[in-house]
Structures are given as structure tokens and as C-alpha cells.
Amino acid sequence: MQATDSLVRAVLSKQPCWLVVERRASSRAGTLPQCQAGRCSRPRRRRLLGGARRSVSRHHERQARPTIEHSLPCSAAAARVDLLGAVGLQRWVAATLSRVARGGWRHEIDVDVRGRSRCHAWRSCRRAAQPEREPDRERHQAANRVLGQRQYHQPTWPQGLARVLDERATSAPGCCKVHAPARSRGSLLDAVANTAASSHYNQRVARVTEGLNQIGARFLNNAIIASAPQATFYVMADFSALPESVAKTDIELQELFRDMYKRGTFHCVNVSLAHICARMQEPERSSVNVLSRWQDHERSESLSFQAQRSAWSPQPRCCDSAVPSILMPSKWHSK
Amino acid sequence: MLRFSCAVDLDAIEVALQVIAEAIELALAGDKGTVIPLRPDE
């Protein structure tokens, strides 16, 4: 019970995770009702999360098994329990364990990760069952906005998932076997890495890392400047191999990059601000206003390249002495 | 340590890397400090 509780807490702390409970009912597994393929979720969910028995539709009553089955997760292979209701999930786990203990059933708990937010999935399930009520629709839409890709790809996310899987693998409660397939961790982490948004960032991170290391190989005696980060799209670059005559501090180095446009190195018509921006790691060395402005800038959706059609851009927003950035020509917009 | 944000267009990354390489090359060559004014008022 303690192991399962800790599992639930761990899963609940990771919002994009779904808890997939898969029941192994030995010889009776093949007779699970066919209607429980995860499409008609509303009555099932209410029942799973402690809803009244009368909320179970007649359709499910006919096909549900008479004892503990319809309170267990019920898809043909697995049932998804959305994590919107933490209290309800806790109650469901407790009830399930109690029934499993009394009935001698064995079930396996698996953690599944989907490339979509929980509300998307829950909403799609409910759409098949009945139209949503307006308050639910608004609540789900608001939750979807919160649980968008940005939150789904929090930097600590894969590590948290790995911790959950490790915890699951080492737990062994008495009446309930928490099962961890050998390939689950690797496959789930692969699933995380192969989502569309992850591949988008991974591609760019890989290019930046490769380019910086090429610079190190070319100018800095094969110095390894950067390495690919785990689960972030920030690349930390170490330019300490540069001689002090070039830049004594990181600020000087940033100013060097920032002022490159003044050298006229790139003879292009347009100059715009590169949104790839080198800045100091320690935020306290930058002014608060500039830092907050940058945070707002990064939060905004206008992370794409901003080209200006004038001959030269005016003083760029990030071209501040405290937080220098890279100015670059927009040659692909010059036409 | 400098932090590079990579949530940008790939073309922007390529040009930014080019700028960095150019800056380091010029700096190592002792050309640091030579600023060509682009406009008279700069």
C-alpha cells in the first residue's frame, strides 16, 4: 500500500503522466467486456473515482462483471485513469487494493505517457459518450491552455518519469504486484524524446552544440565548448579556452558577439536580432529589468525570427549592455 | 559559461554560429576593437 501510495504521489506530481492500470485476470482476462476499450469512459470513470453505482449505465451493467470487475479498470488490456481528481484517484487505489486483497485478484500498474495532455484525452473520450457541458468545456479548455506543450516539456520531466519508473520497479506490496516490464523505462523515455515538440528542440540543440564544438575544434585547439543538454533547449557553452586577450569575462565575450554587427562583417541589407542569444548564466549579474524583459520575451510566442525590412534595425531590444546578444544579418529576408 | 537559447529558427542558428565563429576568429587575430561605423551617427 505504501509503495502504491508513493507511486501515486509520484505520478500525481507529474501532470502529463497517466496511470494505466492493467489487470491481469489470468484465465478470465480473455472474457473482459468488449465495450471497455476506453471509448465509453464517462460512467466508467465516475465509477472508478468513487462515483455512485447508479451512475454506471445499463450498457455497462450488462457487460460488467458482477463482483469487483466494474470497479477495476476495464479496457480490454488497460484502462486509463485520468489524474484530474487526485483525491478520487487515491480513493480508487485504496478501494482497488482492498478488493484485490479480498478477491485474490492480481493486477499490474503501469505508467503510460502520452504525447498529449490529459485533458485532451479526457475530452476526446467524453465527446464519444455525450456532449460536454459548457462549464466542463471551459474548464478543460483552460486546463489545456495550461497543460500545453510548454508545460509538457518541462526540463525535469524525463527525470521525474525515470524516478517514477524506478520507484515502481523496486516496490513490491503484498497483495498487489506492481509490475515493471524490462523495456518500459527505455520505451517510455524514447516516447518522450520522439514527440514532435521534443524533436523540434532536439534538432536545434544538436545543431547549436555541433556548431559550437566545430568552432572549438577550429579556433580553440579542439576544445569541447558545449554538450547537448538533457531535456532543455538551452546549451551551456564554455569559452574558457579563449585567451584572456580576447575576453576576460563572459560579459566581454557577450559584448564581442553583440558588437559584431558594428564591424560590418556581414554585408547584408537587413540586420535583425538573433533570437539565439548568449547571455550570462548568473542572472544576478544582469539587471532585473532586462532579465524580466528577456523572460517575457522568451515566454512570448514570437520566438521565431523577426526580420526588419529597414536598412538597419533600430537599437534591438536585447542589445543592452547588461545582457548582450548576437546581432545577425537576416540574409534570408533580404529579398 | 554562456547560455544559448535554441528555440529559434534553424537559419537563425546557422547565422548566429557564423557570427560567433567570425567574432572569435577576428578576436584571435587581434582585430578586436576595430569597429566600422555603419552610419555617421553611430
HADDOCK unambig.tbl for C-alpha pairs under 7 A between the chains (distance, minus, plus):
assign (segid A and resid 201 and name CA) (segid B and resid 7 and name CA) 6.58 0.50 0.50
assign (segid A and resid 204 and name CA) (segid B and resid 6 and name CA) 5.77 0.50 0.50
assign (segid A and resid 204 and name CA) (segid B and resid 10 and name CA) 6.46 0.50 0.50
assign (segid A and resid 205 and name CA) (segid B and resid 6 and name CA) 5.81 0.50 0.50
assign (segid A and resid 208 and name CA) (segid B and resid 13 and name CA) 6.74 0.50 0.50
assign (segid A and resid 211 and name CA) (segid B and resid 17 and name CA) 6.29 0.50 0.50
assign (segid A and resid 215 and name CA) (segid B and resid 21 and name CA) 5.98 0.50 0.50
assign (segid A and resid 219 and name CA) (segid B and resid 25 and name CA) 6.98 0.50 0.50
assign (segid A and resid 233 and name CA) (segid B and resid 5 and name CA) 6.24 0.50 0.50
assign (segid A and resid 233 and name CA) (segid B and resid 6 and name CA) 5.46 0.50 0.50
assign (segid A and resid 233 and name CA) (segid B and resid 7 and name CA) 6.57 0.50 0.50
assign (segid A and resid 234 and name CA) (segid B and resid 3 and name CA) 6.29 0.50 0.50
assign (segid A and resid 234 and name CA) (segid B and resid 4 and name CA) 5.42 0.50 0.50
assign (segid A and resid 234 and name CA) (segid B and resid 5 and name CA) 4.72 0.50 0.50
assign (segid A and resid 234 and name CA) (segid B and resid 6 and name CA) 6.01 0.50 0.50
assign (segid A and resid 235 and name CA) (segid B and resid 3 and name CA) 5.64 0.50 0.50
assign (segid A and resid 235 and name CA) (segid B and resid 4 and name CA) 5.00 0.50 0.50
assign (segid A and resid 235 and name CA) (segid B and resid 5 and name CA) 6.56 0.50 0.50
assign (segid A and resid 236 and name CA) (segid B and resid 1 and name CA) 6.17 0.50 0.50
assign (segid A and resid 236 and name CA) (segid B and resid 2 and name CA) 5.64 0.50 0.50
assign (segid A and resid 236 and name CA) (segid B and resid 3 and name CA) 4.59 0.50 0.50
assign (segid A and resid 236 and name CA) (segid B and resid 4 and name CA) 6.28 0.50 0.50
assign (segid A and resid 237 and name CA) (segid B and resid 1 and name CA) 5.39 0.50 0.50
assign (segid A and resid 237 and name CA) (segid B and resid 2 and name CA) 5.09 0.50 0.50
assign (segid A and resid 237 and name CA) (segid B and resid 3 and name CA) 6.16 0.50 0.50
assign (segid A and resid 238 and name CA) (segid B and resid 1 and name CA) 4.74 0.50 0.50
assign (segid A and resid 238 and name CA) (segid B and resid 2 and name CA) 6.54 0.50 0.50
assign (segid A and resid 239 and name CA) (segid B and resid 1 and name CA) 6.73 0.50 0.50
assign (segid A and resid 246 and name CA) (segid B and resid 27 and name CA) 5.63 0.50 0.50
assign (segid A and resid 246 and name CA) (segid B and resid 28 and name CA) 6.58 0.50 0.50
assign (segid A and resid 250 and name CA) (segid B and resid 1 and name CA) 6.88 0.50 0.50
assign (segid A and resid 250 and name CA) (segid B and resid 2 and name CA) 6.99 0.50 0.50
assign (segid A and resid 256 and name CA) (segid B and resid 23 and name CA) 6.80 0.50 0.50
assign (segid A and resid 257 and name CA) (segid B and resid 20 and name CA) 6.20 0.50 0.50
assign (segid A and resid 257 and name CA) (segid B and resid 23 and name CA) 6.19 0.50 0.50
assign (segid A and resid 260 and name CA) (segid B and resid 23 and name CA) 6.48 0.50 0.50
assign (segid A and resid 262 and name CA) (segid B and resid 35 and name CA) 5.75 0.50 0.50
assign (segid A and resid 262 and name CA) (segid B and resid 36 and name CA) 5.72 0.50 0.50
assign (segid A and resid 262 and name CA) (segid B and resid 37 and name CA) 6.08 0.50 0.50
assign (segid A and resid 262 and name CA) (segid B and resid 38 and name CA) 6.46 0.50 0.50
assign (segid A and resid 263 and name CA) (segid B and resid 35 and name CA) 4.89 0.50 0.50
assign (segid A and resid 263 and name CA) (segid B and resid 36 and name CA) 4.70 0.50 0.50
assign (segid A and resid 264 and name CA) (segid B and resid 36 and name CA) 6.21 0.50 0.50
assign (segid A and resid 264 and name CA) (segid B and resid 38 and name CA) 6.97 0.50 0.50
assign (segid A and resid 274 and name CA) (segid B and resid 12 and name CA) 6.23 0.50 0.50
assign (segid A and resid 274 and name CA) (segid B and resid 16 and name CA) 6.74 0.50 0.50
assign (segid A and resid 275 and name CA) (segid B and resid 8 and name CA) 6.12 0.50 0.50
assign (segid A and resid 276 and name CA) (segid B and resid 4 and name CA) 6.10 0.50 0.50
assign (segid A and resid 276 and name CA) (segid B and resid 5 and name CA) 5.24 0.50 0.50
assign (segid A and resid 276 and name CA) (segid B and resid 6 and name CA) 5.84 0.50 0.50
assign (segid A and resid 276 and name CA) (segid B and resid 8 and name CA) 6.34 0.50 0.50
assign (segid A and resid 276 and name CA) (segid B and resid 13 and name CA) 6.38 0.50 0.50
assign (segid A and resid 276 and name CA) (segid B and resid 16 and name CA) 6.86 0.50 0.50
assign (segid A and resid 277 and name CA) (segid B and resid 4 and name CA) 5.42 0.50 0.50
assign (segid A and resid 277 and name CA) (segid B and resid 5 and name CA) 5.85 0.50 0.50
assign (segid A and resid 278 and name CA) (segid B and resid 2 and name CA) 5.55 0.50 0.50
assign (segid A and resid 278 and name CA) (segid B and resid 3 and name CA) 5.15 0.50 0.50
assign (segid A and resid 278 and name CA) (segid B and resid 4 and name CA) 4.77 0.50 0.50
assign (segid A and resid 279 and name CA) (segid B and resid 2 and name CA) 5.36 0.50 0.50
assign (segid A and resid 279 and name CA) (segid B and resid 3 and name CA) 5.42 0.50 0.50
assign (segid A and resid 280 and name CA) (segid B and resid 1 and name CA) 6.81 0.50 0.50
assign (segid A and resid 280 and name CA) (segid B and resid 2 and name CA) 5.29 0.50 0.50
assign (segid A and resid 280 and name CA) (segid B and resid 3 and name CA) 6.37 0.50 0.50
assign (segid A and resid 281 and name CA) (segid B and resid 1 and name CA) 6.18 0.50 0.50
assign (segid A and resid 281 and name CA) (segid B and resid 2 and name CA) 5.94 0.50 0.50
assign (segid A and resid 281 and name CA) (segid B and resid 3 and name CA) 6.05 0.50 0.50
assign (segid A and resid 303 and name CA) (segid B and resid 7 and name CA) 6.73 0.50 0.50
assign (segid A and resid 303 and name CA) (segid B and resid 8 and name CA) 6.04 0.50 0.50
assign (segid A and resid 304 and name CA) (segid B and resid 8 and name CA) 5.53 0.50 0.50
assign (segid A and resid 304 and name CA) (segid B and resid 9 and name CA) 6.09 0.50 0.50
assign (segid A and resid 305 and name CA) (segid B and resid 8 and name CA) 6.73 0.50 0.50
assign (segid A and resid 305 and name CA) (segid B and resid 9 and name CA) 6.36 0.50 0.50
assign (segid A and resid 305 and name CA) (segid B and resid 12 and name CA) 6.97 0.50 0.50
assign (segid A and resid 326 and name CA) (segid B and resid 16 and name CA) 6.75 0.50 0.50
assign (segid A and resid 328 and name CA) (segid B and resid 15 and name CA) 6.63 0.50 0.50
assign (segid A and resid 328 and name CA) (segid B and resid 16 and name CA) 6.36 0.50 0.50
assign (segid A and resid 328 and name CA) (segid B and resid 19 and name CA) 6.82 0.50 0.50
